[in-house]
Amino acid sequence: MAAMAQARAQELVHIPSFDLSRGPGLVLKAFWFRAPVQAPAPAVVLLHDCSGPYGRLGALNTRMREYAALLNEVGMHALVVDSLTPRGEKTICTQRVRARLITQANRRLDALSALDWLSQRTDVDTARLGLMGWSNGGSTVLAATNLRHPDMGRTAELMPAFAVAFYPGCESERRRGYETRTRLLMLLGDADDWTPASACKQLAADAQGQPVEVESYPKAYHDFDSRSVVRLRTDVPDGVHPGNGVHVGGNPEARTQSRKRLLRFLADAASAPH
């Protein structure tokens, strides 16, 4: 994304969450990036990974800002949703998945709440709503688009038209059985030892309803679309080899190729008939 322009000015907004697990009144913090268009435009909810949407200085991190800019450049609004700090957390990466107090069930309801918020805006094309998530946020994409969730009868009208999941954890939704009417693209690293690509490929092969599109990249680890150097995170307790850490970091070839694939997918989503 070296040549990418900066995202347009962000607007802080607040979105009531459908999640009532901690009682009523949970309000999500979110950042609205409006595309420079006049007519109602497609809009995408951006769902952060387990480290949250912020950088070290407290502002939105590079990933969130750059992908918001990318979406704006192709004529799509972007909405970055913070699921952690409204619940009193800054990161959940170092917590065992089964011990986390912020679960995929919680984040799934956040994603659906954000889609509902978008659907009420006059500057949004409500027939072209999307989700995009990374890692834990990618798992949220899967949970939010799976028609086999028990409460789907209540929330089925909020299913997005399209969705993108970067290196999600797929095992939970694979076990549940994945069925969707959302056009879904998964972008995976074949060397990922945190959220392995194999489970996601199996989910796609077994999926019912709309076929799932998959692209995977050789020698690419978790976080392959970043510019960071690959390193071993020994503070992450889960992964393919629990207790031995996981590899995270960028892969220039995978980053370039995933960007091209993403842009083709977004162009198709924007031009698809209502």
N, C-alpha and C positions, 0 to 999 in steps of 0.2 A: 504494500500500500504506500510505497515511498512517494509516489506522485499524487496521492489522494489529497484533495482539498479538505480543509477543516470543516467539521460539521457546523451547520448553522446554529445560531444562538439557541440554547436549551431553555426550556421553561419548566420549573419545578411544579409538579401537580401532585394531587393526593387522591388515591383510589381506594374506596372501601373494599375490603377483601370479603369474599364469600366464606372464608375460613372462620368458623365459629368455635373451633376447638379450644380456644382460650377465652371464650366469651365473646359477646358482640362488641363491635367498635374497633376492630383492628383496621387501621388505615395504612395502606402501602405508600411508600415514597416512590415517585417515578419522575422521569425526565422526558419531556416531550420535544421532539425535533420535527418541526413542520417542514415538509418539502416545499420548494419554491414553485408551486403550481397554483392555478386558479380553480380548476374544476376539482370535484371530490377525487381523491387519489387513494390508491392502496396504502395500507398501514401495517407495520410489523411490530410485534412485541418482542423485545430483546431480553433474554433470560440468562443471567450471569451464572458463572460456575460456583463451586463451593467456597471460593474466596471472596465472593461479593462483587459489586460493580465498581468499587473505588480503588484508586491507586494509593501510594504511600502518603501523599499529602492531603488526602481526603476528597479530592475531586474525582469525577468519573475516570476510570482507567482508560488506557490507550485503546484497548479492544472495543469498549463500548462506544467511545467517541468516533473511532475510525469506521466501524460498521454502521453507525448512525449516519455518518457522512456518505458512505457508499450508498445506502438506501436513499438518502436525499438526492444524490446525484442521478439516480435512475428513476426519480419521480415518485418515491414512496416516503410516507411519513414513518418515523421511528419512535418507539416508546420504550425506554429502558426502565425496567421495574426492579426495585430493591426488595427482596424477600427477607433479608437478614436483619438489618438494623431496626426495622419496626418491631421485631421479635427479640431484640436485645442481643443479637449476635453480630460479630464482624466476620467470622469465618467458621466453617464447619468441616474443613478439609482434614483436620487432625483428629476428628471424632470418628469412632467406628460407626459405620452406616447404621447398624441396628441400634445404636445408642443415641442417635441424633434426635434432638427435640424438634428440629425443623425437618419434616419428612417430605417425600414426594407427594403425598396426599395434600399437605399444606400448600406446597408450591403449585401443584396442579390447580387448586382453587384460585391461587393468585393469578395464574395465567388466564383462566377463564374470566376472572374479574376484570383483568386488563382488556380482554376482548370485548366484554360488555361495555366498558368505558368508551372504547373506540367506536362501538356500534352506535353510540348516541351523539357522535360528533357530525356536524353537517359538512365538514371538510374532508370526511373519510368516505371512501367507496366501501360500503359495508359488505359487498359481495366479494371483496378481495382483501380479506384480513389474513394475516400470517403470523406465525410464531417462528422464532429463531433462538436456539439455545446452545450453550457450550457445556460439555461435561455434565455436571449435575443439572444445569439448565437444559441440556439436551435430553436428559432423562425426563425432565419435566415436560418437554415437548411430546415425548412418547406417551406419557401418562395423560396429558391433556387432549390427545387425539385418539385415544383408544376407546372405542365404543363399548367395550366390555366392562367398564367400570360400573359398580353397582348404582351410582347416582346419575348415570348418563341420561336417564329419562328426563331428569330435571334440567340438565345442562346441554343436551344434544344440540339445541338451537345455536349454541355458541361455538360450534366446531369451526375452526379456521378453514379457509379454502386451500391454503398451502402452508408448509412448515419445513424447517431445516434443522437438523440436529448434528452438531459437530461432536464427534467422539463421545456419544452418550453411554451411560451404563444401561444395558439392554436386558439384563437377566430377569429383573422383576416383571417387566411387561411381556417378555418371552414366556415366562412361566404362566402368567395370567392368560395368555393368548391374545394376540394383537389383531384387532380388526379396525379399519378406519375408512372414512370416506374423504379424508384429507389427502391431498397430494403431498407426499413426504419424500424428502431427500436426506439421506444420512451420509456424512463425510467422515471417514474412519482412517485411523493409522494402523497399518498391519503389524507394527511393532509395539503397539500400545499394551503396556503391562499394568495399567490402572483399570481401564474399562476396555477389555479385550474386544477386538473387532469380530471375533468368531461368534459371540453371542448375538451381535447385531445382524450379522449375515444370516444366522439361523432364524432370527425374528422375521427378517425380510422374506426369507424363503417360505416361512409358514404363515405369513400374514394373510388375512382375509379381507375382502373388499377391494379398495384401491391398491394396486400394486405399489410396493415401496421401492424407491430408487436408491441405489447404493453406489458410492465411489469409495475405493480404498487406495491407500498410497503406501508403497513398499518402503521399509526402513523409517517410517514416520511414527514417532511416539505421540503420547498425549500432549495436547497443546501445540500441535504441529503448525498451526497457522500463526503462531507468534514469531517474534524475532529473537527470542531469548535462546541462549545456548542450552543444549540438552544437559540436564543434571539429574542426579539421583536425590529424590526427596525421601529421606529416612523418617520424616515425621508423619507420613501418611500410613495409617495402620492397616488399610485394606489393600486391594489389588490382587493381581494374579498370584503373588507370593507374599502373603500376609506376614508382616514383621520385617521384611527385607527391603521395603521401600518401593518406590515407583519412579520411572523415568518421565521427565516432562521437558519440553523444549521444542523450538522451532525446527522446521525442515524447509529450506527455501523452495525446493522443487514442489513439495506437497502444498506449500502455501500458495505458490503461483497457480498450480493446476486446480486447487480447490476454489480459488477465486474465480477462475474462468468458468468452472462448472456452476458455481453459485450464480454468477451473472446470467448464464444461459437459463438457469432454472427460474430466476426472478423475472426475466424477460418473458418466458412462457407463461408464468403465473399472472403477470400483468396483462397479457394479451388474451388470456383464456376467456371464452364467452361466459356471461353471467349465468 
